[in-house]
Amino acid sequence: MRIHHLLAIGIALAFVACGGGEKKAGGGTASDMLVIELQSSPTNLDARVGNDNVSGRVFDLIYSGLVKVTPDMNYAPDLATKWETPDDKTIVFHLNPNAKFHNGQPVKAADVKWTYDSLMDPNFVTSKRSGYEAVDHIEAPDEHTVIFKLKEPNGGLFANLTLGILPTGADTNTYKSKPIGCGPYKVVDFRPDDRVVLQAFDQWHGGPPKIKNVTMRIIPDSTTRILELRRGSVNFEVNNIPFENVSEFDKNPDFKVVKEVGSVYQYLAFNLKDPILKNLEVRQAIAHAIDRQKICTDLLRGYAVPTDTMMAKGHWARAENLPTYPFDPNKAKQLLDEAGYKQNGAKPRFTLSFKTSTDSEANLRAQMIQQMLKNVGIDVKIESSEFGTFLDAIGKGNFQMYSLSRNGVQDPDFYYVIFNSQNVPPSGQNRGYYVNPKVDQLLVEGRSTFDKGKRKEMYGQVQTILQQDLPYISLYHQVNVAVMRKNVNGFVMYPAGFLLSVPQMTIQ
């Protein structure tokens, strides 16, 4: 959701998004301009590198992968028109012969092979590499055929084949801000911390996008995001305004509001190398001290449901009847006493730092958790920083606790990315340095078969063990909320809040 048109449009933003037939700079009308608001700047526009939610929403619009996610959490053709698996270690993709990059050159099998080969190069710095460990090599026997040869069967590989394809030889130093993709929109201008300006790529293999100009405005302050949406200088957003303000737009006839329970997952993470937090009883105490329902009700105005797992309701791999930690301050105090952290009068048992971004909702959530932990004798110091700085710190393990969301999990193989003991930074996302040999074994077995029934059983065990070990505390799954002007049509909500329906949207 971060998109923009020509620079000249910037002056006219307050007028073009209000509907009707107003003229904008460049001679067009408001019907060909969608202005989307974002909370933070994308960290990197190279599809092989950017791993934050905001970068991912830009990727929805500027790249195409071999396959794409569907609203029901399955896969559909994208650059690949079809595929087959002649054996359990081979996947053959057939490319759309009409696919082109934004510079007009055709997308060939060699580009697909190069994109993945470059990402899998051990000298290339990316946290995404671990998703392709099962790949032995990739073949490009002709211009429109790509063959993945696997070391072993990998049922979760398709979740990683949505990766945006780049032209052969793409320089990551250039592409981090000036990428050439093969998706529905091309980047015209990227100003970090300000905007991403996009223009429709009418030669896209999926058909010319109906809205020709998209601007993604980066607005870190939530109050400003509300004001911009209210005045019409922004005409579309997904999950970017505080829930307490949703009712205002619900009641306003100039707006449409779409709400659906989604797969966006909020969690509290621990650094398991920390001398205090490596103690399981301390983590259990913190879990019992947090009133998740209160956070859902008070902070999110009911637009969330507590969860004990990362997998969304309705997902085939979701485990039920997991170990849980009901809100129980007395139990929390008992566990802290047993862990050797008895309270002496009013003095805190110990102090923890809680890293978060400067987003107002993130800070309010941190403050609620801070108060809940204070009630059981734990002092919490909140450390807020700009999102890029925050993400850099937790990526380096420079934290005790932090809370962040996962923007929807398509395949349970993602557990391998974030909890396998080999996937610690910088090559993986096991930021808390969690190690459990049994989980490692199950994660390898779970990705080594295409049998969904067997995978469900294995990942059920994984979810049970994680609830026992608590490297994360699962907080809730968020209800997705999209707010748009009444003249914006055709939006389809994806469980993870993806923007994949934008090319088919219209403004009347």
C-alpha positions as CSV (number, residue, x, y, z in Angstrom):
1,M,0.0,0.0,0.0
2,R,2.7,2.5,-0.7
3,I,2.3,4.0,-4.2
4,H,2.6,7.3,-6.0
5,H,2.6,9.0,-9.4
6,L,4.6,11.8,-10.9
7,L,6.3,14.4,-8.6
8,A,4.1,17.1,-10.0
9,I,1.1,15.3,-8.4
10,G,2.3,16.0,-4.9
11,I,1.0,19.6,-4.9
12,A,-2.4,18.4,-5.9
13,L,-2.8,15.4,-3.5
14,A,-5.3,17.2,-1.3
15,F,-7.7,17.5,-4.3
16,V,-7.3,14.5,-6.5
17,A,-8.5,11.8,-4.1
18,C,-11.8,13.4,-3.2
19,G,-13.8,11.8,-6.0
20,G,-15.7,13.5,-8.8
21,G,-13.9,14.7,-11.9
22,E,-11.4,17.2,-10.6
23,K,-8.3,17.9,-12.7
24,K,-4.9,17.1,-11.3
25,A,-1.5,18.1,-12.3
26,G,-0.6,16.4,-15.6
27,G,-4.1,16.7,-17.0
28,G,-5.7,13.6,-15.7
29,T,-8.7,13.2,-13.3
30,A,-9.1,11.8,-9.8
31,S,-10.4,8.6,-11.4
32,D,-6.8,7.5,-12.3
33,M,-5.2,8.2,-8.9
34,L,-5.2,5.9,-5.8
35,V,-3.4,7.3,-2.8
36,I,-2.5,4.7,-0.2
37,E,-1.2,5.5,3.2
38,L,1.6,3.5,4.9
39,Q,2.9,3.6,8.5
40,S,6.6,3.4,7.7
41,S,9.0,3.5,4.8
42,P,9.8,0.2,3.0
43,T,13.3,-0.9,4.1
44,N,14.4,-2.3,0.7
45,L,12.7,-2.5,-2.7
46,D,14.9,-5.5,-3.8
47,A,12.5,-8.4,-3.5
48,R,15.4,-10.7,-2.4
49,V,16.2,-8.5,0.6
50,G,13.2,-6.5,1.9
51,N,11.5,-8.6,4.6
52,D,9.3,-6.1,6.5
53,N,5.5,-5.8,6.0
54,V,5.7,-2.4,4.3
55,S,8.2,-3.6,1.7
56,G,6.0,-6.6,1.1
57,R,3.0,-4.4,0.3
58,V,5.1,-2.5,-2.3
59,F,6.2,-5.9,-3.7
60,D,2.5,-6.8,-4.2
61,L,2.3,-4.1,-6.8
62,I,5.8,-3.9,-8.5
63,Y,6.7,-7.6,-8.8
64,S,5.3,-10.9,-10.0
65,G,6.5,-14.3,-8.8
66,L,6.1,-17.7,-10.3
67,V,2.9,-18.1,-8.3
68,K,0.7,-15.8,-6.3
69,V,-1.4,-16.2,-3.2
70,T,-5.2,-16.3,-3.4
71,P,-7.7,-14.9,-0.9
72,D,-8.4,-18.4,0.4
73,M,-4.7,-19.0,1.1
74,N,-4.0,-21.3,-1.8
75,Y,-1.8,-20.6,-4.9
76,A,-2.6,-19.5,-8.4
77,P,-0.5,-19.0,-11.6
78,D,1.4,-15.7,-12.0
79,L,4.5,-15.7,-14.2
80,A,4.0,-19.4,-14.5
81,T,0.9,-20.4,-16.4
82,K,1.0,-23.9,-15.0
83,W,3.3,-26.4,-13.3
84,E,3.7,-30.1,-12.7
85,T,5.6,-32.4,-10.3
86,P,6.8,-35.4,-12.3
87,D,8.3,-36.7,-9.1
88,D,8.5,-35.5,-5.4
89,K,11.9,-33.8,-6.0
90,T,11.0,-31.9,-9.2
91,I,8.8,-29.0,-10.0
92,V,8.5,-27.9,-13.6
93,F,7.1,-24.3,-14.3
94,H,5.9,-23.1,-17.7
95,L,6.3,-19.3,-18.0
96,N,3.8,-16.9,-19.6
97,P,5.4,-16.0,-23.0
98,N,3.8,-12.5,-22.7
99,A,5.5,-11.6,-19.4
100,K,7.8,-8.5,-19.5
101,F,9.9,-6.4,-17.2
102,H,9.1,-2.8,-16.7
103,N,12.0,-1.9,-19.1
104,G,10.2,-3.8,-21.9
105,Q,12.5,-6.9,-22.0
106,P,10.7,-10.3,-21.8
107,V,10.8,-12.3,-18.7
108,K,12.8,-15.5,-19.5
109,A,13.6,-18.7,-17.6
110,A,17.2,-17.4,-17.3
111,D,15.9,-14.4,-15.3
112,V,14.0,-16.7,-12.9
113,K,17.0,-18.9,-12.5
114,W,19.3,-16.0,-11.9
115,T,17.0,-14.4,-9.3
116,Y,16.9,-17.5,-7.2
117,D,20.6,-18.4,-7.7
118,S,21.6,-14.9,-6.7
119,L,19.5,-15.1,-3.5
120,M,20.9,-18.5,-2.6
121,D,24.5,-17.4,-3.1
122,P,26.0,-17.5,0.4
123,N,27.8,-14.2,-0.3
124,F,24.5,-12.4,-0.8
125,V,23.1,-10.9,2.4
126,T,19.5,-11.8,2.9
127,S,17.3,-13.3,5.7
128,K,15.2,-15.1,3.0
129,R,17.8,-17.7,2.0
130,S,16.7,-20.3,4.5
131,G,13.4,-20.7,2.7
132,Y,15.3,-22.3,-0.3
133,E,17.5,-24.8,1.5
134,A,15.7,-27.7,-0.1
135,V,16.6,-26.5,-3.6
136,D,19.5,-28.4,-5.1
137,H,19.6,-26.5,-8.3
138,I,17.5,-24.7,-10.9
139,E,17.5,-25.5,-14.6
140,A,16.3,-23.3,-17.5
141,P,16.2,-25.7,-20.5
142,D,14.5,-23.1,-22.7
143,E,13.2,-19.6,-22.5
144,H,9.9,-20.5,-21.0
145,T,10.6,-23.5,-18.8
146,V,12.1,-23.5,-15.3
147,I,12.8,-26.7,-13.4
148,F,13.4,-26.8,-9.6
149,K,15.4,-29.8,-8.6
150,L,15.1,-30.5,-4.8
151,K,17.4,-32.2,-2.4
152,E,14.3,-33.7,-0.8
153,P,10.6,-33.2,-1.0
154,N,9.5,-29.9,0.4
155,G,5.8,-29.2,0.9
156,G,6.4,-25.7,2.0
157,L,8.5,-24.5,-0.9
158,F,5.5,-22.9,-2.8
159,A,5.2,-20.3,0.0
160,N,8.6,-19.0,-1.1
161,L,7.9,-19.1,-4.9
162,T,5.9,-15.9,-4.7
163,L,9.2,-14.0,-4.7
164,G,9.4,-11.2,-7.2
165,I,11.5,-12.0,-10.2
166,L,14.3,-9.6,-11.2
167,P,16.2,-9.2,-14.5
168,T,19.4,-11.0,-14.8
169,G,22.3,-9.0,-13.2
170,A,20.1,-6.7,-11.1
171,D,22.4,-4.8,-8.7
172,T,21.0,-4.9,-5.2
173,N,22.6,-1.5,-4.4
174,T,20.5,0.0,-7.2
175,Y,17.4,-2.1,-6.7
176,K,17.0,-1.2,-3.1
177,S,15.5,2.1,-4.2
178,K,15.1,1.9,-8.0
179,P,13.9,-1.6,-8.9
180,I,12.8,-2.9,-12.3
181,G,10.0,-5.5,-11.7
182,C,7.6,-7.4,-13.8
183,G,4.4,-6.6,-11.8
184,P,1.4,-4.4,-12.5
185,Y,3.1,-1.2,-11.5
186,K,6.5,0.4,-12.0
187,V,8.4,2.6,-9.6
188,V,8.5,6.2,-10.8
189,D,10.0,7.7,-7.7
190,F,10.9,6.5,-4.2
191,R,11.6,9.1,-1.5
192,P,12.4,7.2,1.8
193,D,10.1,8.4,4.7
194,D,7.9,10.3,2.2
195,R,6.4,8.4,-0.7
196,V,6.6,5.7,-3.3
197,V,5.2,6.8,-6.7
198,L,3.9,4.1,-9.0
199,Q,2.6,4.1,-12.5
200,A,0.6,1.4,-14.2
201,F,2.6,-1.0,-16.4
202,D,0.1,-1.6,-19.3
203,Q,2.2,-4.5,-20.7
204,W,1.7,-6.5,-17.5
205,H,0.9,-10.1,-18.3
206,G,-2.1,-9.9,-16.0
207,G,-3.6,-7.1,-18.1
208,P,-3.4,-3.3,-17.9
209,P,-4.2,-2.1,-14.3
210,K,-7.4,-0.1,-14.2
211,I,-6.1,2.6,-11.9
212,K,-3.1,4.2,-13.7
213,N,-1.4,6.1,-10.9
214,V,-0.8,4.9,-7.4
215,T,1.0,6.9,-4.7
216,M,2.0,5.3,-1.4
217,R,2.4,8.0,1.2
218,I,4.5,7.2,4.2
219,I,2.9,8.8,7.3
220,P,4.3,7.5,10.6
221,D,2.0,9.5,12.8
222,S,-1.4,7.8,13.2
223,T,-3.2,11.1,13.9
224,T,-1.9,12.5,10.7
225,R,-3.0,9.4,8.8
226,I,-6.5,9.9,10.1
227,L,-6.5,13.6,9.1
228,E,-5.2,12.8,5.6
229,L,-7.9,10.2,5.1
230,R,-10.6,12.4,6.5
231,R,-9.7,15.4,4.2
232,G,-9.3,13.2,1.1
233,S,-5.6,13.6,0.4
234,V,-5.5,9.8,1.0
235,N,-8.3,7.7,-0.4
236,F,-7.4,4.1,0.6
237,E,-5.8,2.3,3.5
238,V,-5.6,-1.2,5.0
239,N,-4.8,-1.7,8.7
240,N,-3.1,1.7,9.0
241,I,-5.5,3.7,11.3
242,P,-6.2,3.0,15.0
243,F,-9.2,0.9,15.6
244,E,-10.7,3.5,17.9
245,N,-11.1,5.7,14.8
246,V,-12.8,3.1,12.5
247,S,-16.3,3.9,13.7
248,E,-15.9,7.5,12.5
249,F,-15.5,6.3,8.9
250,D,-18.1,3.6,9.4
251,K,-20.7,6.3,10.0
252,N,-19.5,8.6,7.3
253,P,-21.4,8.1,4.0
254,D,-18.3,9.4,2.0
255,F,-16.4,6.2,3.0
256,K,-16.7,2.4,2.7
257,V,-15.2,0.2,5.4
258,V,-14.4,-3.5,4.9
259,K,-13.8,-5.7,7.9
260,E,-12.7,-9.4,8.0
261,V,-10.9,-11.5,10.5
262,G,-7.4,-12.1,9.1
263,S,-4.1,-13.8,9.6
264,V,-2.1,-10.8,10.8
265,Y,-0.5,-12.2,14.0
266,Q,0.8,-10.1,16.9
267,Y,3.3,-11.6,19.3
268,L,5.7,-10.8,22.1
269,A,9.2,-12.1,21.5
270,F,12.0,-12.9,24.0
271,N,15.7,-12.9,23.6
272,L,16.5,-16.4,25.0
273,K,20.2,-15.5,25.4
274,D,19.2,-13.0,28.1
275,P,20.1,-14.2,31.6
276,I,16.6,-13.4,32.9
277,L,14.4,-14.4,30.0
278,K,16.2,-17.7,29.3
279,N,14.3,-18.9,32.4
280,L,11.1,-20.7,31.3
281,E,9.3,-19.8,34.5
282,V,9.9,-16.1,33.9
283,R,8.4,-16.4,30.4
284,Q,5.4,-18.4,31.8
285,A,4.9,-15.7,34.5
286,I,4.9,-13.0,31.8
287,A,2.4,-14.9,29.8
288,H,0.0,-15.2,32.8
289,A,0.5,-11.6,33.7
290,I,-0.7,-10.3,30.3
291,D,-4.5,-9.9,29.8
292,R,-4.7,-10.5,26.1
293,Q,-8.5,-10.1,26.0
294,K,-8.2,-6.7,27.6
295,I,-5.7,-5.7,24.9
296,C,-8.1,-6.9,22.2
297,T,-11.0,-5.1,23.8
298,D,-9.5,-1.8,24.9
299,L,-6.6,-1.2,22.5
300,L,-8.1,-2.8,19.4
301,R,-11.7,-2.0,20.2
302,G,-12.6,-5.6,19.7
303,Y,-10.9,-5.9,16.3
304,A,-8.8,-8.8,17.3
305,V,-9.2,-12.3,18.9
306,P,-6.6,-13.9,21.3
307,T,-4.7,-16.8,19.9
308,D,-2.3,-19.5,21.1
309,T,-0.8,-20.1,17.7
310,M,0.5,-18.2,14.7
311,M,-1.8,-20.1,12.3
312,A,-5.0,-18.3,11.5
313,K,-8.5,-19.7,12.2
314,G,-9.5,-21.8,9.2
315,H,-6.0,-22.6,8.2
316,W,-5.5,-26.4,7.5
317,A,-2.4,-26.5,9.7
318,R,-3.8,-24.7,12.8
319,A,-3.7,-26.8,16.0
320,E,-6.5,-26.5,18.6
321,N,-6.5,-27.3,22.3
322,L,-3.0,-26.1,22.8
323,P,-1.4,-25.3,26.1
324,T,-2.5,-21.8,27.2
325,Y,-1.7,-19.2,29.8
326,P,-4.9,-17.6,31.1
327,F,-4.6,-14.2,32.7
328,D,-3.7,-14.9,36.3
329,P,-1.5,-12.4,38.1
330,N,-1.3,-14.5,41.2
331,K,0.0,-17.5,39.2
332,A,2.5,-15.1,37.6
333,K,3.8,-14.0,41.0
334,Q,4.1,-17.6,42.2
335,L,6.2,-18.5,39.1
336,L,8.5,-15.5,39.6
337,D,9.0,-16.5,43.2
338,E,9.8,-20.0,42.2
339,A,12.3,-18.7,39.6
340,G,14.2,-16.9,42.4
341,Y,12.9,-13.4,41.7
342,K,11.0,-12.7,45.0
343,Q,9.8,-9.2,45.5
344,N,11.2,-7.1,48.3
345,G,8.6,-4.5,49.3
346,A,7.9,-2.0,46.5
347,K,11.2,-2.7,44.8
348,P,10.8,-4.4,41.4
349,R,11.9,-8.0,41.0
350,F,13.9,-7.0,37.9
351,T,13.9,-4.6,35.0
352,L,13.4,-5.4,31.3
353,S,13.6,-3.3,28.2
354,F,10.8,-3.4,25.7
355,K,11.7,-2.3,22.2
356,T,9.0,-0.9,19.9
357,S,8.6,1.4,17.0
358,T,7.2,5.0,17.3
359,D,3.8,4.0,16.0
360,S,1.1,5.1,18.5
361,E,-0.7,1.7,18.6
362,A,2.6,-0.1,19.2
363,N,3.4,2.2,22.1
364,L,0.0,1.9,23.6
365,R,0.3,-1.9,23.5
366,A,3.7,-1.7,25.1
367,Q,2.3,0.6,27.8
368,M,-0.5,-1.8,28.6
369,I,1.9,-4.7,28.8
370,Q,4.2,-2.5,30.9
371,Q,1.4,-1.9,33.4
372,M,0.4,-5.5,33.5
373,L,3.9,-6.6,34.3
374,K,4.3,-3.9,36.9
375,N,1.4,-5.4,38.7
376,V,3.4,-8.6,39.2
377,G,6.6,-6.8,40.2
378,I,8.4,-6.5,36.9
379,D,9.7,-3.1,35.9
380,V,9.6,-2.4,32.1
381,K,11.4,0.3,30.3
382,I,9.9,1.1,26.8
383,E,12.4,2.0,24.1
384,S,10.8,3.5,21.0
385,S,12.6,4.2,17.8
386,E,11.8,4.8,14.1
387,F,10.8,1.5,12.5
388,G,13.9,1.0,10.4
389,T,16.1,1.5,13.5
390,F,13.8,-0.8,15.6
391,L,13.9,-3.5,13.0
392,D,17.7,-3.3,12.7
393,A,18.1,-3.6,16.4
394,I,15.9,-6.7,16.8
395,G,17.5,-8.3,13.7
396,K,20.9,-8.0,15.5
397,G,19.5,-9.5,18.7
398,N,19.9,-6.2,20.5
399,F,16.7,-6.5,22.6
400,Q,15.2,-8.3,25.6
401,M,11.6,-8.1,24.5
402,Y,9.8,-6.7,21.5
403,S,6.3,-7.0,20.0
404,L,5.7,-7.2,16.3
405,S,3.3,-8.7,13.8
406,R,3.7,-11.3,11.2
407,N,1.7,-10.3,8.2
408,G,0.0,-13.6,7.6
409,V,1.5,-17.1,7.3
410,Q,0.7,-18.9,4.1
411,D,2.4,-22.2,4.9
412,P,3.5,-23.7,8.3
413,D,7.0,-24.1,6.8
414,F,7.4,-20.5,8.0
415,Y,8.0,-22.0,11.4
416,Y,11.3,-23.3,10.0
417,V,12.3,-19.8,9.0
418,I,11.7,-18.3,12.5
419,F,12.4,-21.2,14.9
420,N,14.9,-23.6,13.4
421,S,18.1,-23.3,15.3
422,Q,20.2,-22.8,12.2
423,N,18.2,-19.7,11.1
424,V,19.6,-17.1,13.5
425,P,20.5,-13.7,12.0
426,P,21.7,-12.5,9.6
427,S,20.8,-15.4,7.4
428,G,17.5,-16.2,9.1
429,Q,14.7,-14.8,11.3
430,N,15.2,-16.8,14.5
431,R,15.8,-13.4,16.2
432,G,15.4,-14.8,19.8
433,Y,17.9,-17.6,19.3
434,Y,15.5,-20.4,20.1
435,V,17.0,-23.9,20.1
436,N,15.0,-27.1,20.5
437,P,16.3,-30.3,18.7
438,K,12.8,-31.9,18.7
439,V,11.4,-28.8,17.0
440,D,14.3,-28.8,14.5
441,Q,13.5,-32.5,13.7
442,L,9.8,-31.9,13.2
443,L,10.4,-28.8,11.1
444,V,12.6,-30.8,8.7
445,E,10.1,-33.7,8.6
446,G,7.2,-31.3,8.0
447,R,8.8,-29.7,5.0
448,S,9.9,-33.1,3.6
449,T,6.5,-34.3,2.4
450,F,3.7,-33.1,0.2
451,D,1.2,-35.1,2.3
452,K,-1.0,-32.5,3.9
453,G,-2.3,-34.9,6.6
454,K,1.2,-35.9,7.7
455,R,2.2,-32.2,7.7
456,K,-0.8,-31.2,9.8
457,E,0.2,-33.8,12.5
458,M,3.8,-32.7,12.6
459,Y,3.1,-29.0,12.7
460,G,0.5,-29.7,15.4
461,Q,3.3,-31.0,17.5
462,V,5.5,-28.0,16.7
463,Q,2.7,-25.6,17.9
464,T,2.3,-27.6,21.1
465,I,6.0,-27.5,21.9
466,L,6.3,-23.8,21.1
467,Q,3.5,-23.1,23.5
468,Q,5.4,-25.1,26.2
469,D,8.7,-23.4,25.5
470,L,7.3,-19.9,24.9
471,P,10.0,-18.3,22.6
472,Y,7.0,-16.1,21.7
473,I,3.8,-15.2,23.5
474,S,1.0,-15.3,21.0
475,L,-1.2,-12.3,21.6
476,Y,-3.9,-12.1,19.0
477,H,-5.0,-12.3,15.4
478,Q,-6.1,-9.0,14.0
479,V,-9.3,-8.2,12.2
480,N,-8.4,-6.6,8.9
481,V,-9.9,-3.2,8.3
482,A,-9.8,-1.4,5.0
483,V,-11.1,2.2,4.7
484,M,-11.6,3.8,1.3
485,R,-13.6,6.6,-0.3
486,K,-17.0,5.5,-1.5
487,N,-15.9,5.9,-5.2
488,V,-13.1,3.3,-4.8
489,N,-14.4,-0.1,-6.0
490,G,-13.2,-3.6,-6.5
491,F,-11.1,-4.2,-3.4
492,V,-10.7,-7.8,-2.3
493,M,-9.5,-8.5,1.3
494,Y,-6.7,-11.0,1.6
495,P,-6.2,-12.6,5.1
496,A,-2.8,-11.0,5.4
497,G,-3.9,-7.6,4.1
498,F,-2.1,-8.0,0.8
499,L,-2.7,-5.4,-2.0
500,L,-2.9,-7.9,-4.8
501,S,-6.4,-6.7,-5.9
502,V,-5.3,-3.1,-6.6
503,P,-4.7,-3.7,-10.3
504,Q,-8.4,-4.7,-10.7
505,M,-9.7,-1.8,-8.6
506,T,-11.4,1.3,-10.1
507,I,-12.2,4.8,-9.0
508,Q,-15.5,6.2,-10.3
